Every structure is written in structure tokens, then in C-alpha cells.
Amino acid sequence: MNILLLLIPLSLVLIGIAVWIFLWAVRRGQFEDLDTPALDILRDDEHERPRRAADEGGDDDAD
């Protein structure tokens, strides 16, 4: 029974910290644009396409 005297205030402090972090994130604009990050994974990155051997400029017929 004595453990409740520790766990109840500890849980209230943790809930308070979680609410504070959530409000901080909302004020900083973390939840402004929820659609674009989900669509970004579907786009191909131009700079990360694999190169072909002819595009790299290597000499294929060198000794």
C-alpha cells in the first residue's frame, strides 16, 4: 500500500512532462504539415539514382 504513495505522484509528474512536451511540439509547428512527409517516401531522389558504367567516365577498353 505504501508503494502507491510513490507511484501516484510519480505518474502525475510523468503525465505533466508528457503534456508539456506535446504542447511544446504543437507551438513549434511540428504538426503543421502531416501529408508531405508521407508522400516524400514515394518520390525518387534525383541525386541518388544508380549510375551506369558509361556515365561514370571510366575507361572500359584500357589495358
C-alpha positions in Angstrom: 0.0 0.0 0.0 2.9 2.3 0.7 4.1 2.0 -2.9 1.0 3.9 -4.0 2.3 6.9 -2.2 5.3 6.9 -4.5 3.7 5.7 -7.8 0.7 8.1 -7.9 2.8 11.3 -7.6 5.4 9.9 -10.0 2.8 9.1 -12.6 1.3 12.6 -12.3 4.7 14.1 -12.8 5.3 11.9 -15.9 1.9 12.9 -17.3 2.7 16.5 -16.7 6.0 16.2 -18.5 4.3 14.4 -21.5 1.7 17.1 -21.8 4.4 19.8 -21.6 6.4 18.1 -24.4 3.3 17.8 -26.5 2.3 21.5 -26.1 5.9 22.5 -26.9 5.8 20.5 -30.1 2.5 22.0 -31.1 3.8 25.5 -30.5 6.9 24.8 -32.6 4.8 23.7 -35.6 5.7 20.0 -35.6 2.2 19.1 -36.6 1.7 21.7 -39.3 2.2 19.6 -42.4 1.3 15.9 -41.9 0.8 15.0 -45.5 4.1 15.9 -47.2 6.4 13.6 -45.2 4.2 10.6 -46.0 4.4 11.4 -49.8 8.1 12.2 -49.7 9.0 8.5 -49.4 7.2 7.8 -52.7 9.3 10.3 -54.7 12.6 9.3 -56.4 15.6 11.4 -55.4 17.4 12.7 -58.4 20.8 12.7 -56.8 20.6 9.1 -55.5 19.9 7.3 -58.8 22.3 4.5 -59.6 24.9 5.4 -62.2 25.6 3.2 -65.3 29.2 2.4 -66.1 29.2 4.6 -69.2 28.1 7.6 -67.1 31.0 7.3 -64.7 33.6 8.2 -67.3 35.7 5.1 -66.7 37.9 3.7 -69.5 36.5 0.3 -70.2 38.9 -0.6 -73.1 42.1 0.3 -71.2 44.8 -2.4 -70.7 
